[in-house]
Amino acid sequence: MPRTQLFMWKALFQQHASDELTLQVRLRTMIVRAILDGILTPGAVLPSSRELATLLKVSRNTVTLAYQHLADQAYIEAKPRSGYQVTVKAAPKIDAERSALAQLHAPDWQQRLPRQLWTLPNIRKPRNWQDYPYPFIYGQFDASLFPAREWRECAIQALRATAVRDWACDRIDQDDAQLVAQIQQRILPARGIWVSKEEILVTAGAQQANYILADVLFGHNTVLGLEEPGYPDVRNIYSSHGAVIKPLKLDGSGLDLRSDFSACDYLYVTPSHQCPTTMAMPENKREFLLQSAIRNDFVIIEDDYDSELNFDSQPLRALKSMDKDGRVIYVGSLSKTIAPGLRVGFMVADPELIREARAARRLMMRHLPTNNERALALFLSLGHHDMLIRRLTTAYDRRLGVLAKALSRDLPQWKFKAPQGGSALWIEGPAGLSMNALAERALDLGVVVEPGNIFFDRPQSKNALRHLRMGVASINESVIEAGVSLLARVARQF
């Protein structure tokens, strides 16, 4: 028996030590618990009765009786010339046995987890969405558009001996200097932003950037103005840190500037392509918002959501590029363009705030995996990212056109506005239609769509339930019309 397995069985037996249990019951409890916890999976071979008896210093008869009892309960079975192994039948017994084997003096986690973060609502997608023929979902990956050869080249370059020597050490709280330089010199200038390296922090996606900001800036009763509808996990992140969320209405071009900002400490906005409506905030509104921030003394968190995926040859400048007073914290991401699984974003702000944010990130994870940072730096420096954006923009523009045409033909009562960029349509259905119910029914036909009510502060309101987001990042153009036809068939049932 390998040494690692010897150690495992000894540790498991010691873990279930009890003066109240006989040795045989201890053995049975140990094995059943290992099966329930997934340590022993179906098909796993157990030590022979002689091996286990010698290892645990118990009689062989005790082990044999324990094995026979577990075989009678269908947890394990004897195989010729193989000994005992865990049965496939053990799996259905797991839930029934968990409560019986629960520790009598386990901590009360209901009391010890006061925030219950796992209960917070989030955008729903089937985990196996790639198995569905019509995945109209947002923010996922299309392997046919990914430049695998170019990324592989950069990953191999990052593994050269001289490169490994540079990035493989523990950087404590620092990022790969080459990646920071590429963000400073290539990514940000394209948005009209020129800053020093001390004003940049690399994060594990925009999500972590927001979590860090909530951690270092927010406390109980800090007021965050949030677009309504708006990104649900931003609402979750800041509210879980004690923030009071103030929903702010939209008009035909993004945030309604007639809103009362006076009570806000911070404002979270997505001006490039508002999440989820995809509306772009015009430049005059951006200037007004910056002046309002000065008058009312609040700070703006700009999530430059989908800014690269712009169908206009002259995209609007970022809010940060117009900021002369340091009132805009800029959050960007490369996940939507390169690959969501890469999890690389960045934050741009005053050096004093970046210093604090860097310290908070160090306490969370020190820094991102530097091999990925180096490969990404090479990918940016060689122009592959620019090429990818052109490819994505062309594909998404074409796919959205096909989707809009199919919706107008098959579902003319559904309202939407053609976006200036991005990879999704925000749709309003007729009064009384629940997009949640429709999405659930459509899934049976292989059509995956995202109900839009999750983006609202009151997700069960009639207005929220009639909204839907349909993405084209992951669906082949050739099946869009067929998917919409099936969706129309489901809609007619309502």
N, C-alpha and C positions, 0 to 999 in steps of 0.2 A: 504494500500500500504506500503511495507517495507520502512524503513527510508532511505536505500541506494538508492532506486528508487526515492523517494521524492527528495533527494539531486541531483540525476542525471538530473531530469526534470527541476529543478530550474536552475541548472548550464547551461544546454543546452539552456534554454530560455534567460538567461542573455548573453550567448555567441552570440546570434543572435540579440541583441538589436540594433536598428537603428531608427533614427528619420525619415528616408526616407521610411520606410515600415509600413504598417498598422499592427495591432495586428494579424489579421488573416493570412496575408502573412508571418509574423514572425513565427507563429505556423507551417504553412506548410513548410517553409524553414527549420525550426528546425527538423521536423520529417523526411523530405526527406534526409537531410544531415546525420542524424543518421542512416538511412537505407543504404545510399551510403558508409558510413564509417564502416559499419559492427557492429555498436553499437546495432541496432535493426535488428535482423536476421529474415528470413521468418518464420512465425508462432508466432513471439513475440506478446504478447497481450499488447495493449495500455491502459492507464488509462481510466476510463469512462469519459464522457464529464463533469460530475459534479465534479469528483475528480480533473481533470486537471484544470478546471476553478477555483475551490477553491484554489488550490495550487499556481497557477500563478496569481491569483487576476485579472482575466479577466471574461467577461460575458460568461455564458454557451453557449449562442447562437453563440458567436465567435468561440468557440471550435467545436461546432456542424457543423458549416459551413466549417471550415477547414477540419474536418474529411470527410465530404461529398465530398469536392473537391478532396481530395487525393484518395477517393474511386473511383471517376469517372476516375481518372488517373491510376487506378489499382495498386496503391502503397499499399493500405490497403483494407480490406473487412470486412463487418459485419458478425459475426457468431452468430447464435441464442444462447442466454443465456451466450455468452462469450464476447460480445462487439466487438470492432474492433481489428483486428490483421494484421500484415504485410503479404502480399501475396507472393507466390512463383514467381508470374509474375514480382515482383519488380526487381528481379535480372537482367534480360536482359536490363532493362532501365538504369542500373547504368552507363555504359560508355557514353550513350547518354546524361545523365544529368550532369555528372561531370563538363564538361566545362561550362555549363550554370550556375552552382552554384559556380564556381571558384571565389576565393576572388579577388577583383579588384586590391588590393594593396599588393598582396602576394610577398614575396621576390623572386628575380630572382636567383633561385638555380643553373641555368647553370653558372652564373657568380660567385656564392659563393662556388661552388664545382670545383675548378680548376683541380683536379687530375682525377675526374670522375672514381673512382676505380671500379664502377659497370660495366664498359665497358671492363675491363681487361679480356682476354680470359682465360678459365680454361678447365680442363678435363670434357667432357660431359658424364653424366650418366642419364638415365631416373630416375626421383625421385621414381617411382614405380617399380624399377628394379626387386624387389622380385616377382612381378606378372608375369614376363616373364619366360618361361620354360627353356631357355638356356642362363643364365646370365654369359657370359665370361668376367667378369669385375674384376678389381684389387682392393684390399684393403678394401673389404667389409666383411660382417659378415656371418658366417655359424653357425646357431643355433645348428646344429647336433654335432658340434665339441666343443662347448662352455661348460665348466664344471659348469653348472648352480648350481648344488647342493653344490659344494665347494665354489663358490662365495657367495651363499646365507648364508652359514655357517659363512663366514668371515664378511659379512654385518651385520648379527645378533650379532656376537661378538663385532663389532664396536659400537653397540647400547646398550651395557651393561652400567649401570649407571656410573661405574667408568671410562669407556672409554669415554662416552659422556662428563663427567666433564672435561676430559683432552683435547678433540679436539674441543669442541663446542665454545670456546671463540674466540674472534677476535685476530688472531696471528699477525696482522698488515702486516709484510712482511716475516714472518717465515713459514717454512713448517713443516709438522708432522715429529718429530724426528725419529720415528720408520721407516717411509718410506725412509728418507734420509739414515738411517743406512742400510736398505736392498739394496738400490742402491749402496751404498759404499762397502758393504761386500759381496753381492751376484751377482748383475748384472754386475758391472764394472770389477771385477776380472776375470769373464768368458771371457772378451775381453782383458785381460792382462793389465788392468788399475787399479792402486792403487793410490788413492788420499785422501786428507783430506775432512771432511764434509764442510769446508769453500770453497771448489772448486766445489760444487754441487748446482745447482738451479733446482727445479722442475718447469715444465712449462705445459701449456695446450696443450700438443702435441709438436712435432718437429716444427710445423707451428709457434707457438707462440715463440719458441726459436729463430727462424730465424727473426721474426718480431722485437723481442727485440734487437737482434744483429744489425739489420738494423737501429733501432732507436738510439742506443748508439754509434755506430761506423761509420755510413755512413752519408755522406753529398753530396752536389752537386759535381759531377765529381770524386767521389771515384770510383776506377775501380775494378770491380769484374770479375774475370775469371770464366766462367761457362761452364761446359761440354755441348757439342753440338752433339746429342740431350741431353736435360737435363730437370729437373723438372720445369714445367711452373710457378708454384706459387712462387718458389724461384726467378725466373726472375721478376715476378710481384712485390714481396715484396721489393726487393732491388732497382729495378728501380723506384718504387713509392717513395722511399726515396732519390732519386737523383743520384743513382749509374749509372755509365756507364758500360754496360754489354759487356764483351769481350768474344765472343764465342770461345771455345777451342775444337779442333777436337779430335776424338777418333781413336784408332787403334784397333787391334784385342784383346787387353787385358785392355781396359779402356782408360784413358786419354793419349793422344799422348804426350810424354815427349819432343818431338822435337818442341813443341809449344813455342812461345815467351812469357815468363812470366814476362819480365822486367818491363812492364807497369802496372802490377797488384798490387793493394794494398792488395787484399784478393783473395783467391781461394776457390771456393765451389766444393767439390768433394764427390762422393758416392762410395768409393772404395770396399766395401764389395760385393754389387750387384749394379752395376751402374744403375742409373735410366735414361732411361727405358730399356736399352739393357740387363741388368742382368749380364754383364761381371764382373768378379772379377779382381782387380788389384793385380798382383803378388808382392811378398815381395821386390824383387830387385827394382821395379819401385817405391814402397813406400819409400824406403830409398833414392833413387835419388830425389824424390819430396821433401823430408825433407831437403836435402842438397841444393836444388834449392831455397827453401824458405829462407834459411840463406843467400845464395849468393845474391838473389834479394830483400831481406828484405820484404817479404810478409807474411801474416798470412793465415793459412789453416782452413777453416770451414769444418769439417768432419761430414757428415750426415751418421751415421752408419746404413744405410737403409737395413732392412731385414737381419741384421747380424745373428740373432738367428736362422733363417730358412735356415740352411746350411746342404746340403746333405753329405758333406765331414765330416768324423769323426774328422779331425783335421783342423778346419777353420783357415784362416789367421788371424794374430794379427791385431788389430785396428791400424790405423796410430798413434793415441794418445798414444798407448802403446810404440811406438818407439820414441816418441818425448822427447828429453832431454832439449829442449830450450824454452818450453812454446809457441811454434808457432802453436799449433793445438788447436782449439776450437772444442770440441766433442759434437755432438748433437745426442741424442738417443730418442727412443719412445717405449712405451709399447702398443700403440694403435693397431699396426699391429698383435700382438700376442694375446692379451686378447680380446679387442673389440674396434673398431674405435670410438664408442660413448663414451668411457671412457675419452678420451682426456687427457692422461697423458704422458708427455715426460720429458726430463731433459737435462741440459746443464752442461758440465764440462770444466772449464777453470781456469786461474790464479785467485786467490782470489780477486785481485784488479778489474778485469773485472766482476767477479760474484757480487761483491758489487754494482757496477754500474747497472748491469742487474737486480739485486734484487730491486733496487730503481725504475727502469723503470717499472718493473712488479707491484710494489706497486701502482704506479700512474695509471696503467691500471685496476687492479682488486685486489690489495692487495695480495691475495694468492689464491690458488686453494681451492675448497670445501674440508675441512679437514676430513669430514666423508668418502669421497671417498679415500682420501690419507690413512686413517687408515685401511679401508677395504682392500685396495691394499697391504699395508704393511703386514697385516696378510696373505693374499693370497700368497705373496712371501715367507714369513717366514715358512709357512707350506709346501712348496715344490710344491704347485699346479701349479705355473707358469712353473717350470721345466717339470712337467708331461704334461702340455698343449703343450709346445714346441715340445716334442717328438711326441705327437699325431698329431700336425699340420704338422711337417716335414714328417712324414710317409704318411699322407694323400696327401699332396701337391706333394711329389715325385711320388706317384702312379698316381695321376690325370694328372700331367704333362707328364708322360710317355704315358698315354692313348691319351692325346691331340696330342703329337708329332707323335705318330703312325698314328692317324687318319688324320692329316694334310699331312703327307708323302704319304699316300695312296690316299686321295681325292683331294689334292691340291699340287702335286709334284713340281709345278713351284714356290711355295712360299718358301722363304729361312728363316731359323732360326737356332739358335745355342742352344743346350741343356744347360740350366743353371746349376750352381753348387748349387743353392738354390733358395729361394724365392717362388713365387706363380704365375709367369706369363711367357709367351713367347713373345719375341720381333720379329716381323715378317716383312720381306721385300717382297712385291709383285712384279710382273713383271712390266716392264716399261710401263707407260701410264695408269696404273690402279689407280683410285682414291678410296682409302679406305674409304673416307668420304661418297662418293656416295654408295659404297657397304654396309657400316654400316647402312645407312639410309634405304636401300632396305631390308637388313637382319632383321631389327627391325619389319617389317611387318610379318615376319615368326616366331617371338618370340625369335630371336637370338640377344643378346646384346654384341657388341664388341666395343672397344675404338679406334677410328682413332688415328694414331701416329703423325700426323702433328703438334699437339699442343705442342709437346716437342721440336720443332725446332724454331730457331730464325726467320726463314723465313717460316712460316707455309703453305704458298700457293705455295711454290716451288714444282716442279714435284717430286723431290726426297723425300720431306717431305710427300707428299700426298700418296706415295706408301707404307707407313709404318703403322703397326697395332700392338696393344698390346692386347693379350688375357690372361685373368687371370682365375685361377681355384679355388680361395679362397671361392667362393660362389656357385659353381655349383656341383651338385651331379655327382659322377663318372659314374653312370649308364647312364646318358644322354649326355655325352660328344661326343661320336661318332655320335649320331643322330644330335646334334647341328652342328658338322663339316660338315656332309652330306648336311644339309640345306644351310650352308654357301657356300659350293662348288656349289650348285645349283644356288645360287645368282651370284657367281663369273663367272659362265659360261655365264650369261646374258650380261656380260661386255666384 
